[in-house]
Amino acid sequence: MRFWLLMLGGLLIWAAHFLGLYLLSSASDVARGDAGAWNAVGLTFSALCLASIGALCWKCLIALRAKPEATRSFGLLLAIAGSLLGAIGVVFQTLVLIVDGRIWS
């Protein structure tokens, strides 16, 4: 079970990031407060998610250096690929906070 969580960790962090940004945007609409503060919270949350994905990739790379058996090695490579895909998703979801909205309207 722990190995499955390791393999799917990057994708699960990406899903949690999506849910977290969705909840933050809903809260900012309800609060109608300062948009800069909400953006700062969103950027901090995104940075934490990217750091978690980076730590997961690092852990998998260290485990690969120990020359594990073929099945475990494939799972670790799959975990790294899923984490990289998750990192790309986190970056693209974070672009909404960085890019000025007036460009699109």
Secondary structure, 3 states (H helix, E strand, C coil): CHHHHHHHHHHHHHHHHHHHHHHHHHHHHHHCCCHHHHHHHHHHHHHHHHHHHHHHHHHHHHHHHCCCCHHHHHHHHHHHHHHHHHHHHHHHHHHHHHCCHHHCC
